[in-house]
Amino acid sequence: MHVPIRHGRQATPSALGLLLRAFGVVSAVLLISAAAVVAIAISTVTAPLADSAVDIGGTPPPPPPLLGAVEGGFDLLVVGTDNDRDQGDDYGERDATLNDVTILLHVAEDHQSAVVVSFPRDLVIAHPECVDQETGDEYDAMSASPLNVAWQRGGLPCVVQTIDALTGLDIPYALATSFNGVRAMTDAVGGVEVCLESPMLDADSGLDLPAGPSLVQGQTALSFLRNRHAVGDGSDLSRISSQQQYLSSLLRRIRSESTLTDPARLYGLARAVSENTIPSTSLGGVDSLISLALALKEVDLSRVVFVQYPAGAWSEDPNKVVPDRDAANALFERIATGQQIAVTPNETAAAVEGPDSGAIESTTPDDSAPEGAELPSTPDGDPPAPDFIGQTAAERTCAVSS
């Protein structure tokens, strides 16, 4: 006799069960979607960096750790050029591209301090042989010429080699940007606060700001950085002080809670960097940028020092300066050994919120010029002062009108 098979009746799912199941499906979809968005975001940031990366020579650094700070200390050269293939005539007509801004970032071995050295663009120094990687053009060594011609002699690699020769360093990382890049990065963080002791109006740079603090973005931020005729004594050294004020404020902005907790702003900053810079091949990936940034994450702002490369007036041209060898050697000795670097403001360029102090005096250079170089020398003077011109990232300064 055939007995029909009876199937057990499945229990009717509860409302809670249905809700949990639906939640699981939605969560899976969201996770997959989020992973796709992250992958696209990383690709969007990394691709432009890899495509524009150039080989700067020297000893290649070890691979960066995965999502961790780079081990030990490091040196990064940041170069700002005065021309860009996409800028048109917005900033005047230029026959050649020059490295208007040349800055060295040194992070200490223990990641507890950092020094940012600004090199004057009109610093007359020896230049090494250089080869333009794009054209193959070769350039002979020069005994004495302004620093800002290094870019047109071979782009970013030549600027790195020139600073290597001047400082005795082997710089493993470098990054170049232009006027457009500065605007994009400033806008990405929502603007940077700058301060003027009195109103400034400069037709050459387009600067028009009132006295006191101002949050600047776009063209206004660039005008503040480019302006030199209306600040201090009108020299490039005065403009360096304005740039240090801006960079200190930018670092405080990036380190602020509003920036660090805003994924959209962080992504916008990363994208602005990737789309508007030329990196060395050692920085051709977003993981390298992250590892360097993480090394600065916990450094106290009072231990991030911005300093001008020591220089004195050149007797042959009042618009040019030459290395102050004694003071420069003392500065880089302190950097190499991790000693504290005391700074004092450039009184002709910036007023610090706090006690004012005097500026460093020019001194006689030593005889350690590169072999074969015929460098000009600074006038005789007093021994190096115990501090250098600059400020810390924790200090808020105001530019002084000329």
Secondary structure by P-SEA (a helix, b strand, c coil): ccccccccccccccaaaaaaaaaaaaaaaaaaaaaaaaaaaaaaacaaaaaacccccccccccccccccccccbbbbbbbbcccccccccccccccccccbbbbbbbcccccbbbbbbbbccbbbbbccccccccccccccccccccccccccccaaaaaaaaaaacccccccbbbbcaaaaaaaaaaacbbbbbbccbbbbcccccccccccccccaaaaaaaaacccccccccaaaaaaaaaaaaaaaaaaaacccccccaaaaaaaaaaaaaccccccccccaaaaaaaaaaacccccccbbbbccbbbbbcccccbbbbaaaaaaaaaaaaaaccbbbbbccccccccccbbbbbbbbbbbcccccccccccccccccccccccccccccbbbbbbcc
